[in-house]
Amino acid sequence: MDKRVYGVIGISSIMANWNADFSGYPTSLSDGTVFGSDKALKYPMKKMWDNEGQKVLYMKSMKFSPQKAGTVTLVPNSLKERYENLFDVDDFGNCKDAKEVLTNLVRAVDVKNFGATFAEAKNNISITGAVQFGQGINKYSESVAEEQQILSPFRDSSKDKEKDEEAKNSTLGTKIVSNEAHYFYPFSINPSAYKELVALGVTDGYTEEDYLNFKRTALVAATSFSSNAKEGCQNEFALFVETKSDTYLPNLSEYISFEKADINKIKIECNMLNELGDILNIEIYYNPETTVLESNLQKAKTYNLITKKEV
């Protein structure tokens, strides 16, 4: 692919928790600004690829593990075991061909996009991904965390008292959500990141097909992913700016603002993209039924995020 791509992916979170820290609250900076990590966005994309049957290496998978006492426990696979299962390798410890390992790694769709650090059985391989995400800053100023108490239908047997007296109360749990948040993730795609891998003969590089696969998934992955915490999270915006291969753009999420009145408003003000002659194509995706778009991008084509039809 002889071009670079820059853009922004927008995720809305309504009474949900898009990215929680270890306390259970939405991840935030020291000044209180709520943000989502790049991992929070990559995971639904990897999960979607995995559900479609594409090879995904960095995805948690489980196995049954017999123990010495005769018990059987459920444990996660190691990276070595995941590699062996994914690429039909009997014993990775016996694999002495580094080219075969590297070729297999870039066959995995998540590695092809996001890169990898692979240190197993004397193979120390680091691949810088063609696709790089920044952190998704929440641009909705009225976002607050809400805490819900959850009553369990079961008592907590660990709190049973001595003398066979059982705990009489059901346990309480907590669910924490944001009332509303709107995250905007900047990203860039640099196909030349795989120039050395192409020279080594292990891949054809980052192709147009790879880009279209990424784009298709990035537009719907958050909406497609359902979990208790993320039910209420969905894709709401996307910006794709295709440029010549020697064009370098800054973080485009800095040129986007979000306002909320009776309806959501996303505003794009970026004169730079109007003045540059190296811009090949600009596409904006949003839902016109829930969002008003104000943009000064003269070369942009706008599409309905749901139907993919031009607006």
Buried (B, 14 or more C-beta within 10 A) or exposed (E): BEBBBBBBBBBBBBEBBBBBEEEBBBBBEEEEEBBBBBEBBBBBBBBBBBEEEBBBBBBEEEEEEEEEEEEEEEEEBEBBBBBBEBBEBEEBEEBEEBEEBBBBBBBBBBBBBBBBEBEBBEBEBEBBBBBBBBBBBBBBEEBEBEEEEEEEEEBEEEEEEEEEEEEEEEBEEEEBBBBBBBBBBBBBBBBBBBEEBBEEEBBEBBBEEBBEBBBEBBBBBBBBBEEEBBBBBBBBBBBBBBBEEEBEBEBBBEBBBBBEEEEBBBBBEBEEBEEBEBBEEBBBBBBBEEBBBEBEBEEBEBBBBBEEEEB
